Amino acid sequence: MSVHRRQFLLSAAALAASAGPAFPRLAPAAEGSIFPPSVRADFPIASAQTYLNSAAIHPMSVPCSKALADHVAFRLKGGGEGRMDFGEEQQKDLKRRFAQLIGAKPAEIAFIQNTSDGENIVVMGMDLPRRGGNVVLDELHFETSLYMYKSLEAKGLQLRVVKHRDWAIDIKDMERAIDRDTRLVSMALVSNVNGYPHDAKAIGDIAHAHGAYVFADMVQAVGAVPVDVRAMRIDFASTATYKWLMGERGFGFLYVREDLQDTVVPTTRYGHRQIASFDRVGITWEPLPGAARYETGTFPNALALCSHTSLQYIERLGLQNIRAHARQLTERLQKELPAMGYESVTPKNNETPIVAYALKDVAATQKKLRDARVAATIIENEKRMRLAVSVFNTQEDIDRLLSALA
């Protein structure tokens, strides 16, 4: 597996022991399963349809919805009787939990709006393309990144786009593209196109050997597969929370390596969340330390609360257990769908919960899925179907999909 493995709450015993006060203990799983039925019950959408589309947007959990309902009660009635805002201490704990999930320090984490917001902060901070040099990325990257760097190419940026080979990126092609004039290598840690996981460490080693920095779009990785930004040699990264972090749209995280803050990536946006002890008369202030320098104004407390609840939920399940559960389902898809005539465009032995297939008849496939109430992503102009499994999916979901497509 090219994504580096880290150890988190691995055993079934840890699943029960790690349950915090907000969550009941997990019941034992049935034989042959990773998670008990209660996990599926935490996602009511699973009983309404066959949902295989978490790479597009992850369903909300019951614990998250309850936390949001409590926040609405606070907004309606104010504090008291257990009602409170998502305050400063909880915000610090949220950064701590996310930092722990990716092997970073809390001071290296900033709250942002979404994944693209974070990459823009990095790119604008590095003053591309005015300072010259080239940027290397690959065609399995997310469309926003491809669009952004292509737009900057029209303003003088030197852009190098590495082509895929059989839906994977050859490290030798990356090595040929990166040279002493490369300023930044940008990649999707896990491709939204087909679930391909980059060999981040190998790319990071090559980039750093040439004096370049590495940015990683983590949105299809963090919460689904182990991520360790230091072991992977990642300098900057960002993610939204509405996919595998099981949060809501409009909120995310930016990681900037501590020694690169305010040097390689200086602040280019300004807001009151960056400062303390503001003196209105003298117009003086104390700058807050760490990645808070990249935050700006009003904080989305409700969205952060949802993320805080969901991170605790992920911790309780255990990332390795999440990965093992998904592997059981994707391995079956990779075995049975090609035998039915659906050519896989995801490399073999893929270690992510995303798999994709070429379609011969897009309209017919769409109708089959719609009639069977199966949710998936179909890219019409590229004739591709993407399936993504999560903690609530079961072998019965795969049965229904295969039956619909037969």
C-alpha positions as CSV (number, residue, x, y, z in Angstrom):
1,M,0.0,0.0,0.0
2,S,1.4,3.4,-1.0
3,V,-0.4,5.3,1.8
4,H,1.7,5.1,4.9
5,R,0.1,3.1,7.7
6,R,-0.1,4.5,11.2
7,Q,-1.6,2.7,14.2
8,F,-4.8,4.1,15.8
9,L,-7.1,2.3,18.2
10,L,-6.8,-1.0,16.4
11,S,-8.4,-3.8,18.4
12,A,-12.0,-4.6,19.0
13,A,-11.3,-4.1,22.7
14,A,-10.2,-0.6,21.9
15,L,-13.5,0.0,20.1
16,A,-15.4,-0.5,23.4
17,A,-12.8,1.1,25.7
18,S,-12.5,4.3,23.7
19,A,-16.2,5.2,23.9
20,G,-16.5,8.6,25.4
21,P,-19.4,9.9,27.4
22,A,-21.2,11.1,24.2
23,F,-21.4,7.6,22.8
24,P,-22.8,4.3,24.1
25,R,-20.6,1.3,24.0
26,L,-20.5,-0.7,20.8
27,A,-22.1,-4.1,20.8
28,P,-20.1,-7.0,19.6
29,A,-19.9,-7.4,15.9
30,A,-21.5,-10.4,14.1
31,E,-19.1,-13.1,12.9
32,G,-17.4,-12.0,9.7
33,S,-18.2,-8.3,10.3
34,I,-16.0,-5.5,11.6
35,F,-18.8,-3.3,13.1
36,P,-22.0,-4.2,14.9
37,P,-25.5,-3.3,13.4
38,S,-25.6,-0.3,15.7
39,V,-23.1,1.5,13.4
40,R,-25.4,1.1,10.4
41,A,-28.3,2.3,12.5
42,D,-26.3,5.5,13.3
43,F,-26.8,6.4,9.6
44,P,-30.5,6.3,8.8
45,I,-29.9,6.9,5.1
46,A,-28.7,3.3,4.9
47,S,-32.3,2.1,5.5
48,A,-33.8,4.4,2.9
49,Q,-31.5,3.6,0.0
50,T,-28.3,1.7,-1.0
51,Y,-25.9,4.5,-0.4
52,L,-22.5,4.0,-2.1
53,N,-21.6,7.6,-2.6
54,S,-19.7,8.7,0.5
55,A,-16.9,10.0,-1.7
56,A,-19.3,12.7,-2.9
57,I,-20.8,13.5,0.5
58,H,-20.9,11.4,3.6
59,P,-24.2,10.9,5.3
60,M,-24.8,12.6,8.6
61,S,-24.8,10.4,11.7
62,V,-27.3,10.3,14.5
63,P,-24.7,11.5,17.0
64,C,-23.8,14.5,14.8
65,S,-27.5,15.4,14.2
66,K,-28.1,15.3,18.0
67,A,-25.1,17.6,18.6
68,L,-26.5,20.0,16.0
69,A,-30.0,19.8,17.6
70,D,-28.4,20.8,21.0
71,H,-26.7,23.7,19.3
72,V,-29.9,24.9,17.8
73,A,-31.5,24.7,21.3
74,F,-28.7,26.9,22.5
75,R,-29.2,29.4,19.7
76,L,-33.0,29.4,20.4
77,K,-32.9,29.7,24.2
78,G,-29.4,30.7,25.1
79,G,-27.2,29.0,27.7
80,G,-28.4,27.0,30.7
81,E,-29.7,23.6,31.4
82,G,-26.8,22.0,29.6
83,R,-27.0,24.3,26.6
84,M,-23.7,26.0,25.6
85,D,-21.8,27.3,22.6
86,F,-18.9,25.6,20.9
87,G,-16.4,27.6,22.8
88,E,-12.7,28.2,22.8
89,E,-11.7,25.1,24.8
90,Q,-13.7,22.9,22.5
91,Q,-12.1,24.6,19.5
92,K,-8.7,23.8,20.8
93,D,-9.7,20.2,21.4
94,L,-11.0,20.0,17.8
95,K,-7.6,21.1,16.5
96,R,-5.9,18.7,18.8
97,R,-7.9,15.7,17.6
98,F,-7.5,16.5,14.0
99,A,-3.8,17.1,14.4
100,Q,-3.5,13.7,16.1
101,L,-5.4,12.1,13.2
102,I,-2.8,13.3,10.7
103,G,0.4,13.2,12.8
104,A,0.7,17.0,13.1
105,K,0.9,19.5,16.0
106,P,-2.2,21.5,16.9
107,A,-0.2,24.7,16.2
108,E,0.1,23.5,12.6
109,I,-3.7,23.4,12.1
110,A,-6.0,26.3,11.0
111,F,-9.7,26.3,10.5
112,I,-10.8,27.0,6.9
113,Q,-13.9,26.8,4.7
114,N,-13.0,23.9,2.4
115,T,-10.1,22.0,0.7
116,S,-9.7,24.5,-2.1
117,D,-9.7,27.4,0.3
118,G,-6.6,25.8,1.9
119,E,-4.8,25.3,-1.3
120,N,-5.5,28.9,-2.3
121,I,-4.0,30.1,1.0
122,V,-0.8,28.2,0.2
123,V,-0.6,29.2,-3.4
124,M,-1.2,32.9,-2.8
125,G,1.2,32.8,0.2
126,M,3.9,31.4,-2.0
127,D,3.2,34.2,-4.5
128,L,2.8,31.9,-7.5
129,P,3.4,32.7,-10.3
130,R,5.2,36.0,-9.7
131,R,8.2,34.4,-8.1
132,G,8.9,32.1,-11.0
133,G,9.6,28.4,-11.2
134,N,7.2,25.6,-12.0
135,V,4.5,23.6,-10.4
136,V,4.1,19.8,-10.9
137,L,0.8,18.0,-10.5
138,D,-0.9,15.0,-12.2
139,E,-4.1,14.5,-14.1
140,L,-5.7,12.4,-11.3
141,H,-5.9,15.6,-9.2
142,F,-9.1,17.3,-8.3
143,E,-10.6,19.6,-11.0
144,T,-10.3,22.8,-8.8
145,S,-6.6,22.3,-8.6
146,L,-6.3,21.6,-12.3
147,Y,-8.4,24.7,-13.0
148,M,-6.4,26.9,-10.6
149,Y,-2.9,26.0,-11.9
150,K,-4.0,26.1,-15.5
151,S,-5.4,29.6,-14.9
152,L,-2.2,30.7,-13.3
153,E,-0.3,29.3,-16.3
154,A,-1.9,32.0,-18.4
155,K,-0.3,34.5,-16.0
156,G,3.1,33.1,-16.4
157,L,3.3,30.0,-14.2
158,Q,5.2,27.1,-15.6
159,L,2.9,24.1,-15.3
160,R,3.8,20.4,-15.6
161,V,1.0,17.9,-15.6
162,V,2.0,14.2,-15.3
163,K,-0.3,11.8,-17.2
164,H,-1.6,8.6,-15.7
165,R,-0.5,5.2,-16.8
166,D,-3.4,2.7,-16.5
167,W,-5.0,5.0,-14.0
168,A,-2.0,5.2,-11.7
169,I,0.8,7.7,-11.5
170,D,4.3,6.3,-12.2
171,I,6.8,7.7,-9.7
172,K,9.4,7.8,-12.5
173,D,7.2,10.2,-14.5
174,M,6.9,12.4,-11.4
175,E,10.7,12.3,-10.9
176,R,11.2,13.4,-14.5
177,A,8.8,16.3,-14.1
178,I,10.4,17.7,-10.8
179,D,13.6,19.6,-11.1
180,R,15.6,22.4,-9.4
181,D,13.1,25.0,-10.7
182,T,10.1,23.2,-9.2
183,R,8.6,25.3,-6.4
184,L,5.5,23.2,-5.5
185,V,4.3,19.7,-6.1
186,S,0.5,19.4,-5.7
187,M,-1.4,16.1,-5.5
188,A,-4.6,14.6,-4.3
189,L,-3.5,12.1,-1.6
190,V,-6.3,9.9,-2.8
191,S,-7.7,10.6,-6.2
192,N,-11.4,11.5,-6.4
193,V,-11.3,10.1,-9.9
194,N,-10.7,6.4,-9.0
195,G,-9.5,6.1,-5.5
196,Y,-5.8,5.9,-6.5
197,P,-3.5,6.6,-3.5
198,H,-0.3,8.5,-4.3
199,D,3.1,7.3,-3.0
200,A,3.3,10.5,-1.0
201,K,6.6,9.7,0.7
202,A,8.4,8.9,-2.5
203,I,7.1,12.1,-4.1
204,G,8.0,14.1,-1.1
205,D,11.5,12.7,-1.0
206,I,12.0,13.7,-4.7
207,A,10.5,17.2,-4.2
208,H,12.5,18.0,-1.1
209,A,15.7,16.8,-2.8
210,H,15.1,19.5,-5.4
211,G,14.2,22.2,-2.9
212,A,10.5,22.0,-3.7
213,Y,7.5,21.8,-1.3
214,V,4.6,19.4,-1.3
215,F,0.9,20.2,-1.0
216,A,-1.7,17.4,-0.5
217,D,-5.4,17.5,-1.0
218,M,-6.5,15.2,1.8
219,V,-10.3,15.3,1.4
220,Q,-10.6,11.7,0.0
221,A,-8.0,10.3,2.4
222,V,-8.3,11.6,6.0
223,G,-10.8,9.6,7.9
224,A,-10.7,6.8,5.4
225,V,-7.1,5.8,5.3
226,P,-4.1,6.4,7.7
227,V,-2.4,9.8,7.1
228,D,0.9,10.9,8.6
229,V,2.0,14.2,7.2
230,R,5.5,13.9,8.5
231,A,6.2,10.3,7.4
232,M,4.6,11.2,4.0
233,R,6.9,14.3,3.7
234,I,3.9,16.6,3.2
235,D,4.5,20.4,3.8
236,F,1.0,21.7,3.4
237,A,-2.4,20.0,3.2
238,S,-6.1,20.8,3.4
239,T,-9.4,19.1,3.7
240,A,-13.1,19.7,4.0
241,T,-15.0,17.7,6.6
242,Y,-18.1,16.6,4.7
243,K,-16.6,13.4,3.2
244,W,-14.7,10.8,5.2
245,L,-14.6,13.1,8.3
246,M,-18.4,12.7,8.4
247,G,-18.9,16.4,9.0
248,E,-20.8,19.1,7.2
249,R,-20.1,21.3,4.2
250,G,-18.5,24.7,4.7
251,F,-15.8,23.7,7.2
252,G,-12.3,22.2,7.0
253,F,-8.7,22.2,8.1
254,L,-5.4,23.5,6.8
255,Y,-2.1,22.1,7.8
256,V,1.1,24.2,7.3
257,R,4.4,22.8,8.6
258,E,5.4,24.8,11.7
259,D,8.8,26.0,10.3
260,L,7.2,27.2,7.0
261,Q,4.5,29.4,8.6
262,D,5.0,33.1,7.9
263,T,8.1,32.4,5.9
264,V,7.3,30.2,2.9
265,V,3.6,30.8,3.4
266,P,3.1,34.3,4.9
267,T,-0.4,35.6,5.8
268,T,-2.2,37.1,2.8
269,R,-5.6,37.5,4.5
270,Y,-6.5,39.2,7.7
271,G,-9.1,38.7,10.4
272,H,-9.6,39.1,14.2
273,R,-9.1,35.3,14.8
274,Q,-5.3,35.9,14.2
275,I,-4.9,38.4,17.1
276,A,-5.5,39.0,20.8
277,S,-5.4,42.0,23.1
278,F,-6.5,44.5,20.4
279,D,-6.2,48.1,21.5
280,R,-8.6,50.2,19.4
281,V,-7.0,53.5,20.4
282,G,-3.4,52.6,19.6
283,I,-4.4,50.1,17.0
284,T,-2.0,47.5,18.5
285,W,-2.4,43.8,19.1
286,E,-0.7,40.6,20.0
287,P,-0.5,38.0,17.1
288,L,-1.7,34.5,18.0
289,P,0.9,31.8,17.5
290,G,0.8,29.0,15.0
291,A,-1.5,28.4,12.1
292,A,-4.2,30.7,13.5
293,R,-2.4,33.3,11.3
294,Y,-4.4,31.8,8.4
295,E,-7.8,32.1,9.9
296,T,-9.9,35.2,9.4
297,G,-13.4,36.2,10.7
298,T,-16.6,34.7,12.0
299,F,-16.3,31.1,13.1
300,P,-18.9,28.5,12.0
301,N,-19.6,27.1,15.5
302,A,-22.3,24.6,14.4
303,L,-20.2,23.1,11.6
304,A,-17.2,22.8,13.9
305,L,-19.4,21.1,16.5
306,C,-20.5,18.6,13.9
307,S,-16.8,18.0,13.0
308,H,-15.9,17.6,16.7
309,T,-18.6,15.0,17.3
310,S,-17.7,13.1,14.1
311,L,-14.0,13.0,14.9
312,Q,-14.8,11.4,18.3
313,Y,-17.0,8.9,16.4
314,I,-14.1,8.0,14.1
315,E,-11.8,7.6,17.0
316,R,-14.2,5.3,18.7
317,L,-14.5,3.1,15.6
318,G,-10.7,3.1,15.0
319,L,-9.2,4.0,11.6
320,Q,-7.7,0.6,11.0
321,N,-11.1,-1.0,11.6
322,I,-12.7,1.5,9.2
323,R,-10.1,0.5,6.6
324,A,-10.6,-3.2,7.2
325,H,-14.3,-2.9,6.9
326,A,-14.1,-1.0,3.6
327,R,-11.5,-3.5,2.2
328,Q,-14.0,-6.4,2.6
329,L,-16.5,-4.6,0.4
330,T,-14.2,-3.1,-2.2
331,E,-12.3,-6.4,-2.8
332,R,-15.6,-8.0,-3.6
333,L,-16.5,-5.1,-6.0
334,Q,-13.2,-5.4,-7.7
335,K,-13.7,-9.2,-8.2
336,E,-17.3,-9.3,-9.3
337,L,-18.0,-6.1,-11.3
338,P,-15.2,-6.7,-13.9
339,A,-16.6,-10.3,-14.3
340,M,-20.0,-8.6,-15.2
341,G,-18.3,-6.5,-17.9
342,Y,-17.6,-3.3,-15.9
343,E,-13.9,-2.6,-16.5
344,S,-12.2,-1.3,-13.4
345,V,-10.2,1.9,-13.7
346,T,-8.9,1.6,-10.1
347,P,-5.5,-0.2,-9.8
348,K,-5.5,-3.6,-8.2
349,N,-5.0,-4.0,-4.4
350,N,-6.4,-0.5,-3.9
351,E,-6.3,0.5,-0.2
352,T,-9.0,3.1,-0.3
353,P,-12.8,2.9,0.0
354,I,-13.2,4.3,-3.6
355,V,-13.4,2.2,-6.8
356,A,-14.4,3.3,-10.3
357,Y,-15.5,1.5,-13.5
358,A,-15.7,2.4,-17.2
359,L,-19.3,2.4,-18.5
360,K,-20.4,1.3,-22.0
361,D,-23.9,2.6,-21.7
362,V,-24.2,5.5,-19.3
363,A,-27.9,6.1,-19.6
364,A,-28.7,2.4,-19.1
365,T,-26.5,2.3,-16.0
366,Q,-28.1,5.4,-14.5
367,K,-31.6,3.9,-15.0
368,K,-30.6,0.6,-13.3
369,L,-29.2,2.4,-10.3
370,R,-32.1,4.8,-10.1
371,D,-34.7,2.1,-10.3
372,A,-32.9,0.1,-7.5
373,R,-32.5,3.2,-5.3
374,V,-28.7,2.9,-5.4
375,A,-26.7,6.1,-4.9
376,A,-23.4,6.4,-6.8
377,T,-21.5,8.9,-8.8
378,I,-21.6,8.7,-12.6
379,I,-19.4,11.1,-14.7
380,E,-21.4,11.2,-17.9
381,N,-18.8,12.8,-20.2
382,E,-16.1,10.5,-19.0
383,K,-18.3,7.4,-19.0
384,R,-17.2,6.4,-15.5
385,M,-19.0,5.1,-12.4
386,R,-17.6,5.7,-9.0
387,L,-18.6,3.7,-5.9
388,A,-17.5,4.5,-2.3
389,V,-18.2,2.4,0.8
390,S,-18.3,3.5,4.4
391,V,-18.8,2.1,7.9
392,F,-22.5,1.7,7.5
393,N,-22.4,-0.3,4.2
394,T,-22.8,-4.1,4.3
395,Q,-22.4,-7.1,2.0
396,E,-26.2,-6.8,1.5
397,D,-25.6,-3.4,-0.1
398,I,-23.2,-5.0,-2.5
399,D,-25.7,-7.7,-3.3
400,R,-28.3,-5.0,-4.2
401,L,-25.8,-3.2,-6.4
402,L,-24.8,-6.3,-8.2
403,S,-28.4,-7.3,-8.7
404,A,-29.3,-3.9,-10.1
405,L,-26.4,-4.0,-12.6
406,A,-26.7,-7.7,-13.6
